[in-house]
Amino acid sequence: MSLWVFKSYLTESGEHGRDVIDDWYKTLPVKAQVKFRTVLENLRDRPLPWPPVLSKPLEQGISELRFQVNKILYRPLGFFGPDKGEFTLVMPAREQGDEFNPRNALRTAIERKEIVLSDKERAHECGL
């Protein structure tokens, strides 16, 4: 059994919610998809702290997962929770010149974290 379950943010509760991480994942080049899945597989069975090359804590409980493909710095954002042993991905992002793209990615991630903490139905197990 894995140490961590990865969850994804849903735009609405239940069946009608869109999985923002899955939607983003489907737009990635194949090499980036493979790399992202590899990062999740590497972290799934690792106790904390996760290696800085794969994850970095930011602020207000948000962490970024870290990987690079063809000079593009991918930084999907998430948090530990809502339950023990879960990491919920809430916002896809890239890093360009020490800033996130989109620029409001961190603020959006913090807002989505609060939504998931108040309504656990707004996240489900990541299908990747």
C-alpha positions as a Markdown table, in Angstrom:
| # | Residue | x | y | z |
|---|---|---|---|---|
| 1 | Met | 0.0 | 0.0 | 0.0 |
| 2 | Ser | 1.3 | 3.5 | -0.9 |
| 3 | Leu | 2.0 | 6.2 | 1.7 |
| 4 | Trp | 0.2 | 8.8 | -0.4 |
| 5 | Val | -3.0 | 9.1 | -2.4 |
| 6 | Phe | -3.0 | 11.9 | -4.9 |
| 7 | Lys | -6.3 | 13.7 | -5.4 |
| 8 | Ser | -7.4 | 16.3 | -7.9 |
| 9 | Tyr | -9.5 | 19.4 | -7.5 |
| 10 | Leu | -13.0 | 19.4 | -9.0 |
| 11 | Thr | -14.7 | 22.6 | -10.2 |
| 12 | Glu | -18.0 | 21.4 | -8.6 |
| 13 | Ser | -19.0 | 18.7 | -6.2 |
| 14 | Gly | -20.0 | 15.3 | -7.5 |
| 15 | Glu | -20.3 | 14.1 | -11.0 |
| 16 | His | -20.7 | 17.5 | -12.6 |
| 17 | Gly | -17.3 | 18.8 | -11.4 |
| 18 | Arg | -14.4 | 19.0 | -13.9 |
| 19 | Asp | -11.1 | 17.7 | -12.9 |
| 20 | Val | -8.7 | 20.6 | -13.4 |
| 21 | Ile | -5.6 | 18.5 | -13.2 |
| 22 | Asp | -6.8 | 15.8 | -15.6 |
| 23 | Asp | -7.9 | 18.6 | -18.1 |
| 24 | Trp | -4.4 | 20.1 | -17.8 |
| 25 | Tyr | -2.7 | 16.8 | -18.1 |
| 26 | Lys | -4.5 | 16.0 | -21.4 |
| 27 | Thr | -3.0 | 19.2 | -22.9 |
| 28 | Leu | 0.6 | 18.3 | -22.0 |
| 29 | Pro | 3.0 | 16.9 | -24.6 |
| 30 | Val | 3.5 | 13.2 | -24.1 |
| 31 | Lys | 7.0 | 13.6 | -22.6 |
| 32 | Ala | 5.6 | 15.9 | -20.0 |
| 33 | Gln | 2.7 | 13.5 | -19.2 |
| 34 | Val | 5.3 | 10.7 | -18.7 |
| 35 | Lys | 7.5 | 12.9 | -16.5 |
| 36 | Phe | 4.5 | 14.0 | -14.4 |
| 37 | Arg | 3.3 | 10.4 | -13.8 |
| 38 | Thr | 6.9 | 9.5 | -12.9 |
| 39 | Val | 7.1 | 12.2 | -10.3 |
| 40 | Leu | 3.8 | 11.0 | -8.8 |
| 41 | Glu | 5.0 | 7.4 | -8.7 |
| 42 | Asn | 8.3 | 8.5 | -7.1 |
| 43 | Leu | 6.5 | 10.5 | -4.4 |
| 44 | Arg | 3.7 | 7.9 | -3.7 |
| 45 | Asp | 5.9 | 5.8 | -1.4 |
| 46 | Arg | 8.2 | 8.4 | 0.0 |
| 47 | Pro | 7.9 | 9.6 | 3.6 |
| 48 | Leu | 8.2 | 13.4 | 4.3 |
| 49 | Pro | 10.1 | 15.4 | 3.6 |
| 50 | Trp | 9.9 | 14.9 | -0.1 |
| 51 | Pro | 13.2 | 15.6 | -2.0 |
| 52 | Pro | 13.5 | 19.3 | -3.0 |
| 53 | Val | 14.2 | 18.3 | -6.6 |
| 54 | Leu | 10.6 | 17.0 | -6.8 |
| 55 | Ser | 8.7 | 19.2 | -4.3 |
| 56 | Lys | 9.0 | 22.6 | -2.7 |
| 57 | Pro | 6.8 | 24.1 | 0.1 |
| 58 | Leu | 5.6 | 27.5 | -0.7 |
| 59 | Glu | 3.2 | 29.4 | 1.6 |
| 60 | Gln | -0.1 | 28.8 | 3.4 |
| 61 | Gly | 0.4 | 25.1 | 3.2 |
| 62 | Ile | 0.7 | 25.0 | -0.6 |
| 63 | Ser | 3.6 | 23.0 | -2.2 |
| 64 | Glu | 4.7 | 22.7 | -5.8 |
| 65 | Leu | 5.6 | 19.5 | -7.5 |
| 66 | Arg | 8.6 | 20.1 | -9.7 |
| 67 | Phe | 9.6 | 18.7 | -13.1 |
| 68 | Gln | 11.1 | 20.0 | -16.3 |
| 69 | Val | 10.7 | 18.9 | -19.9 |
| 70 | Asn | 12.2 | 20.7 | -22.9 |
| 71 | Lys | 13.2 | 23.7 | -20.8 |
| 72 | Ile | 9.7 | 24.1 | -19.5 |
| 73 | Leu | 9.4 | 24.2 | -15.7 |
| 74 | Tyr | 6.2 | 22.6 | -14.7 |
| 75 | Arg | 4.9 | 23.4 | -11.2 |
| 76 | Pro | 1.5 | 21.8 | -10.4 |
| 77 | Leu | 0.4 | 23.2 | -7.0 |
| 78 | Gly | -1.3 | 21.3 | -4.2 |
| 79 | Phe | -1.5 | 20.7 | -0.4 |
| 80 | Phe | -1.3 | 17.8 | 2.1 |
| 81 | Gly | -4.8 | 16.8 | 2.9 |
| 82 | Pro | -7.7 | 17.1 | 3.3 |
| 83 | Asp | -7.2 | 13.7 | 5.1 |
| 84 | Lys | -4.0 | 12.0 | 6.4 |
| 85 | Gly | -2.0 | 10.4 | 3.6 |
| 86 | Glu | -3.5 | 12.6 | 0.9 |
| 87 | Phe | -1.9 | 15.2 | -1.4 |
| 88 | Thr | -4.5 | 17.2 | -3.4 |
| 89 | Leu | -3.4 | 18.9 | -6.6 |
| 90 | Val | -5.4 | 22.1 | -7.1 |
| 91 | Met | -3.7 | 24.2 | -9.7 |
| 92 | Pro | -1.5 | 23.5 | -12.7 |
| 93 | Ala | 1.2 | 26.1 | -13.3 |
| 94 | Arg | 4.6 | 26.7 | -15.0 |
| 95 | Glu | 7.5 | 28.7 | -13.8 |
| 96 | Gln | 8.9 | 31.4 | -16.0 |
| 97 | Gly | 11.6 | 33.8 | -14.7 |
| 98 | Asp | 10.9 | 33.1 | -11.0 |
| 99 | Glu | 7.1 | 33.7 | -11.5 |
| 100 | Phe | 4.2 | 31.4 | -12.0 |
| 101 | Asn | 2.2 | 31.2 | -15.2 |
| 102 | Pro | -0.6 | 32.0 | -14.7 |
| 103 | Arg | 0.5 | 34.7 | -12.4 |
| 104 | Asn | -2.4 | 34.2 | -10.0 |
| 105 | Ala | -1.6 | 30.4 | -9.6 |
| 106 | Leu | -0.6 | 30.6 | -6.0 |
| 107 | Arg | -3.6 | 32.7 | -5.0 |
| 108 | Thr | -5.9 | 30.3 | -6.9 |
| 109 | Ala | -4.3 | 27.3 | -5.2 |
| 110 | Ile | -4.8 | 28.8 | -1.7 |
| 111 | Glu | -8.5 | 29.5 | -2.5 |
| 112 | Arg | -9.0 | 26.0 | -3.9 |
| 113 | Lys | -7.3 | 24.5 | -0.8 |
| 114 | Glu | -9.8 | 26.3 | 1.4 |
| 115 | Ile | -12.7 | 25.0 | -0.8 |
| 116 | Val | -11.5 | 21.4 | -0.5 |
| 117 | Leu | -11.0 | 21.7 | 3.2 |
| 118 | Ser | -14.6 | 22.9 | 3.6 |
| 119 | Asp | -16.1 | 20.4 | 1.1 |
| 120 | Lys | -14.1 | 17.2 | 0.6 |
| 121 | Glu | -16.4 | 16.3 | -2.4 |
| 122 | Arg | -14.5 | 19.0 | -4.4 |
| 123 | Ala | -11.6 | 16.6 | -4.8 |
| 124 | His | -11.3 | 13.0 | -5.9 |
| 125 | Glu | -8.6 | 10.4 | -6.4 |
| 126 | Cys | -6.3 | 11.4 | -9.3 |
| 127 | Gly | -6.7 | 9.0 | -12.2 |
| 128 | Leu | -3.1 | 9.3 | -13.4 |
